[in-house]
């Protein structure tokens, strides 16, 4: 936002289950909020493209697959979304799922795949190829089982990216609710097979567009439940081996049993409860991945003999070596200075922000680490009324103005001081000038040989009104023999722009021996303007512009010494 013409590239990493997808969604929300306020953009326009390698991962960040976004061919990997039992190897997973389906008392059936062969005309070759295809594991047949065991009220996952924008992707977890049977497409065959499966996804909005598109089929099937989604048979082609040009095309329901899953395939999944079967071959990485799948330790169960894995070292772990290298040689350099990182026992932080309605954003402000780390918080355009309560722990309100009319408007200022600093703070001057919708407010505080003057001037308020207020505040400070003066706030005067108001402001600050402390190449609003300014008689004071996720104005802050000399 500060330098919109410059692209930035960041690498986001972290252990399994630490919240990478959550952070990506938070970044998207901040960017969406920024773009929607640009004059040339419409809320329905798409300005952010979020992509992921798999459909399941794409849903986690409310995006789409790389293949879908850029029109690439499919290269689907098996990434299952929800299981309750985790095993080390596929053999154990298959055994568990088969046993679970066998003992289930619910309605069962078997969906046999319809296979066809292309690339040869020999009947003998076709027969042989089809018989061989029946023996292959689903990982070699595009995740399409030849004999798919169906059991109502049992967990399954979708095995293909059917409708990623609708949330139906490879790995989407669901519960099988009903199986619809129909006749084979083959001639002279009256055999009835499963032609459609109705499933219920974890999220109600998953499959919503599909249900709407297939509403006639749903009605014909007699389905009345609103959140049951039809999954129809699809066709996928595969080769028996790399050395043959003969292709087998399989027609089958794109579902796989998912009561058990391998630890490897459970990555990026989250469960309330899981049972991990321990195996002597479990590495440290696999064990960590398995145990970090749950939302809390109370939902984690282990079966087997636990053996503490070997500790990862730089010698035996290439991932650790690379992460160490990146931390040492490629650390992210923030373009912002965080005031809480500057704060120490020898200084104090004064922060000003045109908050654009404290009434609307109080919850954000009251728990923001940057605001809480400050010693003095000055807010403008609070849109507050006298009866509103805006108490923040460890702070006291020492100055406040509210909306004069019954309707909330762009009025109001508020000054918080941290409790430990209260004995050292005095209000030297406070004045609010109102003329219709035009108004300006100036509040001058003195503390520890510093005077801080907060400024707010509405856009159409005359410069001379603010000038008179500032002259009175500065005079009060000098009368009290305080010469370290800081003037900060929303002047609504564009800095370094050819304008009479800027010329007058510059001349006034020069006469007051005040220098601009902020970087004039930066902006203080989302509209690429610098109107929130900070001047001081002490050019050694450190000041900067921060970021806001709630207002189109950015907070500005200054670091002042704590010395009483």
N, C-alpha and C positions, 0 to 999 in steps of 0.2 A: 504493500500500500504506500510506503514511503517513497520507493523508487519503482513505479509501475512499469517502466520501460526495461528494467533489468530482470532477466529470468533468474530463478534460483533453483538449485538442485540439492535435495537433502536425502540422505540415506537413513531410513528408520529401521531399527533393529531392537531385539529384546528376546528374552526367554519365552518359552511356550506359556501362554496363559497370562501374560502381563498386561494385555490390553492394547495391542497394536491396532486392531480394527477399530476399537473405541476412539483412539487418538485420531485415526484417519477420518472417522466420521465427524469428530469435533472440528478438525481443520476444514472439512468440507462445509460445515455449517457457518463457520466464520467467513469463508470465501463467498458462500452464497449470499450471506447478509451484505457483504461489501458490494457485490455485483448488482444486487437488486436495487441498491440505492443510486446507482449511476443513472444519470438523466436519459441516456440513450438505450437503456436496457429495459426489458419487460420481465415481470416475475416468472412468466411461463417459458422464457428463453433458457436454453441449456448453456451454461458457461463453464461447467466443470465436467471433465471426463475422467471417471474413476474406473480403472480396469484391473483385472486380476487374472492369473493363469487359468484358474478353474471356475466353474460356475458357482460352486459353493462359496469359495472365497470372495467372489464378486458380490454375492448376496450379503455377505458380512459387512461390506463397505457400501452397500446400496449402489453398486455399479454394474458392470457387465464384463464379459470375458474379453480377453485380448483378441481372440479369434473373431468374436462377434463385432467388436468395435472397429476393427480394421479389415474385416472381410477375409481373414485367413482361413485355411482349411482346419478341420477339427483334429485335435490330438488329445483325446480325452484320457485322463488318468483317474484311477479309482480313488476318490477321496470321500469316504463315508462321513456322514454328518452326526448321527446320534446312535450310540450303542450304550448298553449297560454292562457288558462284559468284554474285557480286553485280553487278548491272547498274544503270545509272541509270534506264532506261525499260523499260516493259512490252514493247515491240516486240522489244528485244534478248533479253529473258527468254524470250518465246515462241519466237523463232527458235532459241535455244540448246536449249530443251527438245525442240522438234520434231526438231532435228538429232540430239540425243542418242538419242532414241527410234528414229529412223530407222536409225542405224548400229549399234544394239545387236544382238548376235547372239542374245539371249535370246528366249524365247517371247513372242509379241505377239498382241494382239487389239484390237478396237475395240468399245467399249460405246456403242451408240446410245441416246440418250434417247427415252423414250416421252412425247410431248407431247399434251396435250388442251387444249381451249379452252372457257371458260365465259363467259356474258354475252351471247351472240348465238346465234341459231338459223339464220342464213344460212350455207349450206354454202360459198358462195363466200368469205364473210368469214372463216370458220373456216380454209379452205385458205390464204387469204392470210396470216392471222395466224400460222399454224403455220410457213409458209415464212419469214416475217420473223423469227420466234423462232430459227430455225436459224442465222441470220446474226449474232446478237448475241454479243458477248464475254461470257465467264462472269461478269464483274463486274456485268453488267446482268441476269443470270439466276440470282441467288441462288447464285453460285459453282458452278453446275451446267452443265458443258459439254454441248453437244449430241452431239459425237463425242469421247468420252474415250479417248485412246490408252493402252492398258495394256501394260506390259512387265515381265515377271517379273524380280526382283532389281534393281529400279529404285526410286529415292526418290520418295515421294509424301507429300502432307500431307492430312489430313482437312479437308474444306472446310466442315464444319458442327459445331456443338455437339451431338454425338450422345449422349454420356453423360459430362458434365463430372465428376461425382463419381468416375467410373471412369477419368478421365484422357483420355477420347476427346473432344477439343474441336477447335474451329476452329484449324488450324495445327499440330496434333499430327503430328510427323514419323514416318514409318514406311517399311518396305521391303515392296513387293508380293511375296508368295511364291507365290500360286496363285490362279487364276481358276476359278470354278465356273459352268457353263453350264446354262441351262434354257430352257423354251419360253416364248414370249410369252403374255401374258394375253389378247391379242386373239383373237377368234373365228376359226376356220378358218385359224389360223396355226400352222405347225410349225417356224418359225424358232427356232433356239436362240441365245440371247444371254447375255452375262455377267449373272448374277443375284446373284453374291456374290463378294467378293474377300477372300482371307485375307492379312493383313498382320502384320508383326512390328514392334512399337513399340520405341523406344530403351530404355525402362524396362520391366522384366519385369512389374511390378505394374500397368502400364497395360493396361486391358481385361480385368483378371482377373474382375471381376464379370460382364462381358458374356460371357466364355467359359463361365463357370459357368451363366449363364442360357440360353445357346444350345448346351449340351453335346449335346443330342439331334441338332441340325442338324450339329454338328461331327462327330459319330460317323457320321451318315448320309453325310456327304461323304467319309468315309474319312481324315480328318485325324488324325494321331497326335502331331504336334508340340504340346507343351504351351503354347508361347508364341505360337502363331498365333491371331490374333483375326479373326473373321468381320465384314466390313463389308457390310451389305446395302443394297439400293437404297432410296432414300427419295424422297418427293415434296415439292416446294417450288413455290410460286406466285409469279408476277411479272407486271407489266404491261409492255406494249411501250413505252408512253409515259405521261406524266402526264395526258394529255387523253382517255384512253379508260378505260371501266369494264370492258373485256374483260380477263379474266385467263387466262394460260397456266399450266397445271400441268405440271411436268416431273418425270418419274420417271427417276432416274439414280443411279449409284454416287457417293457424296459424297467423291470423291478428285480431287486435282489433281497433275500432275507438279511436282516441286520440286528438280530438279537445279540450277536457276538461279532467282534471285529478285531483285526490285528492292531497292535499299538501303533505301528507305523501309519496305518490308514486313519487312525483316530486324530491325527494332528489337525489343529485348527478347530476341533470340536469342543463343546462345553457341555457338561452333564451335571445334574444335581446329585446323582448317585452312580458310582461305578464300582465294579469288582474287577480287580487286576489279578490275574493268575501269574504268579512269579515263576520264572524259568531260570535255570542256571546260566543260560546264554544271554540274559538281559544285561545290556551295557548300561553305563551310567546315563547316557543320553536317552535311551529308551525308557528306563525306569522313571526318569524325570518327566518325560513326555506323558507317560501313562498317569502318573500321580498328579500332574498339573491339569488334568482334564476337568476336575471337579471344581465347583464354585466354593466349596468349603471342605475342611478336613473331616467334618462329621459325616460327609457323604462318600468318603473313601474307604473301601474295604480291600484287604489283601488276602490272597489265598496261596499257601505254600510256604517255603522256608525263605526268609529274608536274608540275603547276603549283601553286606555293604559293598557297593561297587568301588573300584579303584578311583582315587581322586584324579581329576583332570589336570594335566600338566602341559606346559608349553612343548615338551618333547613328544608327547603321545596324542595331542589333540590339535589338529590343524585349524579347527574353528577358533579355538582359544588363541592360537598364535595370530590369526588374522584379526580378531577382535582387539587384541593387545596392540597390534600394529596400528589399527585405525584410531584407537584411543590416544596413542602416543603421537601419531603423525598426521592424522586426518580428522581432528576434532572439529565439530561444527562451531564456527565463529558467529556468535549472535550479532546482528546488526543493531540490536537494542541493548542499552545498559539497564539492568534491573535495579531499581532503587533499593530493594531489600538486600542486594549483594553489596551495595555501597555503604549501607548503614552500619555504624559501629558506635562504641561508647563515646567517641570524641566528636561526633557530629550529629546533626538532626536533619531530617528530610521534610521539606515542605512541598506539598503536592496540590496543584490546582487542576480542576477538571470541569468543563461545561458538560454536565452529566445528562442533559436533555431528558429530564424527568427522573428525579430521585424516587418519586412515588412508584414509577414503573420498574426501576432498576435497583432498588434498595437491597434486595437479596444478593444481587451480584456484587455490589459495592461492599457490603458489610462482611463478606467472606473472601474478598480478593486479597491475596497475600501482599500485593504491591501497596494497596491502600492501607492495610492493617500495619504494615511495616513503617509507614510514614508517621511522623510526629505531629504534623499539622495537616489537616485535610481541608481544602477550600473548594466548595462546590458552587456552581452557578446554574441558572435555569433549572432549579429543583422542582418547579411546578407544584410546590407544596402549599398546603393549607394550614392554618394555625393549629388545628386539632390533630394533625398527623404526628405520629411518633416515629422517630428515626434514631433510636438509641443504638450505639455500637459499643461493645464491651471494651473497657479500658480507655474510652474516650468521653469527653464532655463537650457539649455544644456551648460555645461562648458567644456566638453571633448568629442571628437568623433573621431573614426576611421572607415573607410568604406572599402568595397571590392575594391581591386586594379584592378582586372580583370573586363571585361565587363559582365561576367556572375556572378550571385549571388552565393556566396559560404559561407562556415562556417567561415567568417571573420567578423570583426567589433565589436567595443565596444562603449558604450555611457554612459555618466554620467549626470543625472539630479540633480539639487539642487533647493530646494524650495526657492522662491524669498526672503522671509524674512531672510534667512540664507546667502544670497549672500555676504553681506558686511563682513562676518566673514570667508569666504572660500577662500583659495589660493591653486593653483596647485604647489606643491613642485617639482614634478618629473613626467615625462611622457615619456615612451619609448616603441617602438614597434619593435620587432626583427622578420624579415621575411626571411626564407630560403626555397624557393619553396613553398610547401604546409604546411610546418612547421612554426609556428609563436607563439610568446608570447607577451603579452601586460601587462605593469604595469603602473598604474596611482596612484600617491600619493597626497592626499588632506590633508590640515591642517585646522582645525577649532576649536575654543574654547578650546585650549590646548589638542586637540586630533589630531592624524594623522591616516587616514584610507588609506590603500594601497589596491587597487583593483588588482586582479591577474587573468589573463587568459593564460593558456598554452595549446596548442593543444596536442593531445595524443602522437605524436612522437617527439615532441620538446625535446631536451636534457635538463636534469636538470641543468647543468652548465650554460646554457643560462639564465634560469629564476633566478638562484642563483645570478648571476652577477647583474641582474636588481634589485632584492630585496635588495642586499647590498647597491647599490647606493641610493635607495629610503630611506632605514633606516638611512643611513649616512646623507642625507639631513634633515631628521626629527631631528636627534640629534644635527646637526649644528644649527638648529633653536630652540634648547632647548625645544623640544616637546618630552616627554618621554612616554606618553600614546599612544602606537602604536597598531593599529589593522590591521591585514593582512587577507583579506578574498577574496574568489573567487573560480574559477574552476581550480584546480591544475592538474586535470587528473592524479592524483596519488592516488591509493587506500590506504585508511588509515588503519593502523594496518594489513597490508598484507606483508608477507615476500617478499620483493622486494628491490633491491638496491636504487631505487628512494625514497621509503618510508624511508629507513634508512638515506639517505642523508637529506631528508626533516626534519626528526625528530632531527637530529644533528644540522641542521641550526637553527631551531626554539629554541632549547635549548640554543645555543650560543647567540641568540638574546633575550633571557629571555622571550620568548613568549610561552604561554600555549594554548592547544586546548580547546576551549570553548563549542564546540558542543558535544552532547551525542554520544559517539563512538558506541553505540549499534544501533543507527538509520542509515538510508540510505538516500542519497541525490539524487538518481536517481531511475527510474523505473526498473533498472537492478540490484537492490539490492546492489549497491556499494555506498561507501561514498568517493566522490572525490571533492565535493564542501565543502571547509573547512574554518574555522574561528579561527585565533590565535590572542592572545592579551597579552600585557605586564601587563594588569590589569585583574586579575582573577575574580574581582568583577563585571565586565561587564556581562550583561545578553545577551545570544545569543541562537538562536534556528533555527530549520528547519521548513519551512512551506510547503504548498502543491501548486501544479500547475495543471491546467486543460488544459494547452496549450503546455507544454514542458515535455520531459522525465527527465528533471532536476528540482529539487525543489528549490524554493528561500530560501536563508539563510539571517538572519537579526541579528543585534546587537543593543542593547540599550546603548546609551552613555549619560553622564550627560551634562547639559547645562552650568555648572559653568565655569566662565572665570578665576577662581583663579588657 
